[in-house]
Amino acid sequence: MIKPWKIASVAALAVLGVAGCTGDFLSGGQLTTDPNRPTSATAAQLVGGVQSNLWSLWGSDPARVTGMWAQQFKGLISQYVSLYQYAHDETTTNGFHTGLYAGGGLVDLAKADSLAIKGNDKHTLGISQIMEGALMGTGADIFGDLVYSQALQGKTNPTLDKQQAVYDSVQKVLSAGIANMASSNPTDVGPGSYDQVYGGNPASWTKLAYTLKARFYMHTAKVDGLAAYTSALANAKLGLNDPSIDYKGVFQASPLAETNFYYQFNGPAGRGGYMGIDPQFINLLVTRNDPRLSDYIDTTADYVSATRNAPDYQQTYVSAAENLLIWSEAAYRTGDPATALTKLNAARALAGLGPDVAAAAGGQALLTEILTEEYINDFQLGEEAWNLYKRTCFPNLTPTVSNLKMPRRLYYDSGERQTNTNIPDAGTGVNGSFNQLDPSATTSDGGGACLDQ
Amino acid sequence: MLKRILSVIGASAMVASAALAQSGTTVSGRVTNTAGAPLAGASVFIPSLNVGTQTNDAGRYTFVVAGNRAAGQTVALTVRVIGYTAASTQITLTNGRDITENFTLTSNPLRLGEVVVTGAGTETTREKLGVTINTVDSSAIRRAANPQNLVSGLAAQAPGVEVRTQSGEPGASADIKIRGGSSLSGTNQPLFVVDGVPIDNSTSSTTGGQGSTVSANRASDINPDDIASVDILKGSAAAAIYGARAANGVVLITTKSGHSGPTRYNFTTSTNVDNIDTGNLKLQTDYGQGGGGVTQVCTKPNCVMNSNSFGGKLAAGTPTYDHLNEIYNTGYTFDNNLSVSGGNDRTTFYASGGVTNQDGVLVGPQNKYNRATFRLKGSEQVSSTLRVGGNFNFIDTRGNYVQKGSNVSGVLLGALRSPPNFNNLPYLNDLGLQRPYRFPNPTSVQALENAGYYDNPFFVLNSPGNKSELNRSIASFNADWNPLSWLSFNENLGADQYTDSRLEALPITSAGNAAGTVTRNDFTFLEIDHNLTGTAKHTFGDNFSGTITVGQNLNSRRDRNLNSNGQQFLSPTPLALQNTVSQTSSQNESLAHIESYFGQATADLYNQLYFTLGVRNDGFSTFGASNRRSNFPKASAAWNFTHAMGIDGKGVLSYGKLRAAYGETGKEPPVYGTITAFSTGSTFGSGYGDGINTLFGPGGIVSGFSQGNNALRPERSKELEFGGDFGFFNQRADLSITSYNKQTSDVIIQVPTSAAATGYGSKLENGAKLSNRGIELAFNVRPIETQNVSLQLGTQFAHNKGNVDNLLGAEFIGLGGGFTGANGSATVGYAPGVIRGSDFIRCGRGLKLDYNGSGVQDIDALCAATPGGYKKNALFLGADGLPVPDPTDRVIADPNPKYTMNYTASLKLWNRFTFSGLLDLRKGGNVWNGTEGILITKGTSALTDVRGTTNGQFGVNFDTKTYPYTAGPGVAVVPFTSQAKWDSWFAGNGGGFGPVGEQFVEDGSFVKLRELAVTYTLDAAWLNHVVGFTSADIRIAGRNLHTWTKYSGLDPEASLGGAEFLTQGFDYFNSPQTRSFVVSVSLNR
């Protein structure tokens, strides 16, 4: 017979023996440190990360949807048929709005800003600010009113700034960026090769910032009128002046996640055939005998050209051509048709076109030609083509559905609507298809009544 | 011959028994029921000597007590068999004397005296249980509709246990939910424990569950033939001993063991012939490929064809093709199992080998599932106080799969979208290039790269490269030490380890990637579990006894996943990474530890009152630093009132027990959920699959979408259950009722946060609340029980009402599993896992919106202005007579059934024939028929035949079933006056690519005839003489023979993502269940 106390002590020892080595059985090492994800980043890495996200905003689905509404593209099958016919709701845009603020958006620019300030690196700070302007300006184009002045403050229900106020803030942050790019301290090292587009070159970033300022002034012209055109003109004069420094997405042939969006969409993502070129856009180029037809379009299939559908096609998002056309239109609007014609022809020259014969007549003909060139130059830049239309009702497009009007804005994400009571319910008019301050135009700047009425 | 082989296999064991038989006492006899029918498989043993055997099919047993142990003492001889009351008698062992002892056992359908495993090394008898534990025996699993997967085998076996098998393709996962869902993350699958060792039952698709291929839930690796019984711990009171892993219940699996006595052999072979039940899905054969009523013909190389079938009416005699049935053929499943078991008074063993070969119902060689398993389980009585045992199980599972679901290479997607007049064969053209219907005449791979198309289904069916090869070992060591009569210790140390090598390839010319792509996904998993308990018991006089158990559990789980993707094949084969132009890789690994202590006390009073009280203290490395430990208490009571009233076994109410239980269980936070990290992925997801990372150049980084939370606690379910078990007319009928109320709090969700305010789209937080209330009922009656005829009828019923009570202020959170426009969610006020999407504008919803660009309008006012007013939820028709999409995202479907029921019947004649049947019923539960939506857009659905009419009007002669009422300005307008108008409606808002998912939601109620079988038992003497077996069971059965349902798709049970997603009810180009005919022969010795 074994003594009970012996048994008890053996059992106790066994339990203690196992428990004894468990002092840190629940923490330490991979138990409480994530082996999969990084938890720190440098300002240059963050700026590099945001930059590729900006290309998504300008080149991925937001550009496709708005490009279809501007009737440069046409939805041929599946969901894109409905989208082409203006059917959109909160889920259409899931992610676009969040992307302005979350990973790759403002949150990382704010982190980059504070790291750059800590390192006294005004170039990285300036680039971060210019990206902020680009991001939030495009956000205002797409969504109208936005949380901006109260963004990232952890406030419950932050209030929305009016679209006009967002554009004003965008101008300010772009100006601040330009000022910082002018600094030349030894600590202004910039993001270097993390900036795949300009390698951190201050001059290029400065010019880009001026063109962006001009672009966003143009977007406010429907409300601000002459003042906006005057400001756009002043900034365009300092903007991108050489196609060699056009702002492009630096896509490459591989890996897949670094390839051009059109290639991904039509190829590996399996959406080939969803979206072709709108016949009215092809007709426009054919009628004008425009040599860009073959650059833009594969006319055998009425599809985006093989060049532009290549995985490593480096799509231009902000260009010297755009800058010249803004200069041209702004000059025209402010009463300087001579400069307008010169800049129009300079822009045409970049596309391999001779001087514009029709425009030489001046007046409405000149304006029509400028707007047409802008519209053609905006190919694949859906938001820009759409903004041009919203501002001018040009070209005077026939709505794809007879009793509907072309949407003027996208819905906020439902996630944001749920977590911020200041975001109105979908479909109430405010969070609907139109900005309060952006009604349909009654006449087209190309002449005649706007068909979208 | 077979006899000789078996003799060799069992030789050593037989030699051992023969040696012992030379002296000692031979105990033999027969065990029958009160009607005189023999009872097979009954354990007859002497507990004090730990020696005994099992009865054969004739109910006979014989075993020998070794001479050195038979010393004239009087011992108890006990007999136990499932379904009967155990019996005991005293015998005196005298050397050299034979004892014959026959037993007649009374039926005990309530299984009152049976030992029930209650988890973590504890057990009790069923009559003392204060909680519900459903026991499913091995034969029920073997008979199940999909016996290859033990989880499928649990379908319709216990009330409140809902099982959905993903599809009829080999290797498909099965989703199991017990009493609704208790969590909003993960998939609410219960914890699986095999012989005391927790095992992995995760389901991971190789490249994302909506597309990819079917993928197995890992518990399906267990060979169902090895299983002796399955105990399902449903409620928190039953499962609390597993603490923070048990909120979704626990499935305890006990494998077969050897028994001392003659070595026993069992060889079972079964052949299933499987085919497909295509349900109510109908395709049109009247209109050809094309658009606008114009048939398109491909006349030149590289012609781009219309993807729809809105061409002209096909001329009489035009050949058409049955694109649904042509991709299926007859499948076969061969299942062979051999087991040998036995032992002597000190040692027992069980050895088995099983091979399952399944060739699925899809045409072609690429849908196969093969599993080989072997198990060796043994125990040794080392000394009078110590027994040690080991259990080793090796599994080799291999599958070849076919691309499915939402995926341009999915087999049904390409097949069902094919125009009726397009012959998908041959699937390669003269140049050896794929021939998809949208691009039927390609001249080069480059031409295909620039074209949009869906894969030709036969190309998919013949594409190799979707594989899984898994090796798995589950092993354990256990020791029982009983140093004192009142004190025992139990140690169980186990490990579950597997490597699953996956390959998924889209060969060159695949629609998804014409240049080709291959993904290698290797999963490795290791779980080690140590569970030590000490139990002390004491009896205080006749009327009070009790036990106290304390235990410790240590657990370590290591998960690794290495994923490599290669793009663009250099050469068509091999489908290997090094044969691609570019590769990307990622690894994901995790480590989680558990350190827990638990205690439990039981008290038995006056043989009628039973109390259990317990608590588990859990420490998990996944809990936040400030909440590293948590307690999970439980308490239960059971009262046998018929015993108290002295009416046990008599009268109308022959048995009655009332029970009440309360318990708490939990669910751990996701691993590394405490950490906020950076990512290289983009926040912008276009929803169309194009995306970008941030790695350009030296590599950018952005913040992750979600914030971690270092204060995470386990989720907590508090469940109160009441019930009773009753026997009537001397247990000729029995009834079991349980009602439960489970309140789950601290549920962890990705709370949407205002990105504008925080910079993050969501944050992991405790605090959501949900509840499940329900009732479960089981009723069985045995109206005839004679020696030659016995009939048993049974029914089960379960109703569960789940409700999301609170989402920390959010109205809903997304749970995925579906699509933009119809996606899984948790929404306040609904059961977990409802589908959200958009509807058309309806009357009576108080909508005020700008529906036609002319400013915000009051919809209800417009509805009211209709002549005759409006009915609530009437379809609002715009001025053109068409419904208008409502942009509001809302709940459009609840896939959770209102109730489930089943009926079983079993008739046994002359102890030779057994006829059995099982009818499975599900009432309610919506299915989103995404397949139909798309087929309408594509013009291949038979519903689009309406295009030929010119008077189509909502609510009058179109969609009247879905929309019986209409209102609004267009109520009298006839919108469909031409084929073109129909076409544009189907292509837009009326089709599956439009924004309105609600129009494709259907009632998924069904009744399925799961099983109809007859078994013949043969135990004639010649069988033994000729083939060396004492008995044989020959069984002919049909499974899933018929489905009664109004669901218009393939199968209301279909589940696109299977057990990988919480939200069920998505039908999107996935295969239905199979219908099988089975012949099986089981030989016993």
Interface residues (C-beta under 8 A of the other chain):
Chain A: I2 P4 I7 A11 A14 V15 V18 A19 T22 F25 L26 S27 G29 Q30 L31 T32 T33 D34 P35 N36 R37 P38 T39 S40 A41 Q45 L46 V47 G48 G49 V50 Q51 S52 N53 W55 S56 L57 S60 D61 I77 S78 Q79 Y80 V81 S82 Q85 A87 H88 D89 E90 T91 T92 N94 G95 F96 H97 T98 G99 L100 Y101 A102 G103 G104 G105 L106 V107 D108 A110 K111 L146 V147 Q150 A151 L152 Q153 G154 K155 T156 N157 P158 S193 Y194 Q196 V250 Q252 A253 S254 P255 L256 A257 E258 F261 Q264 F265 N266 G267 P268 A269 G270 R271 G272 G273 Y274 D298 A301 Y303 A306 N309 N403 L404 K405 Y411 D413 S414 G415 E416 Q418 T419 N420 D425 A426 G427 T428 G429 G432 S433 F434
Chain B: V304 S307 N308 T385 N407 V408 R438 E449 N450 A451 G452 Y453 P483 L484 L487 F489 A511 G512 N513 A514 A515 T517 H530 L532 G534 Q552 L554 N565 Q567 Q568 V581 S582 Q583 T584 Q587 N588 E589 S590 L591 A592 H593 E595 G619 F620 S621 F623 A625 R628 Y672 T674 I675 T676 A677 F678 S679 T680 G681 S682 T683 F684 G685 S686 G687 Y688 G689 D690 G691 I692 N693 T694 L695 F696 G697 P698 G699 G700 I701 V702 S703 G704 F705 P752 T753 S754 A755 A756 A757 T758 G759 Y760 G761 S762 A810 E811 F812 T820 G821 G837 S838 L847 K848 L849 D850 Y851 N852 G853 G855 V856 G878 A879 D880 P885 D886 P887 T888 D889 T937 A987 G988 N989 F993 G994 P995
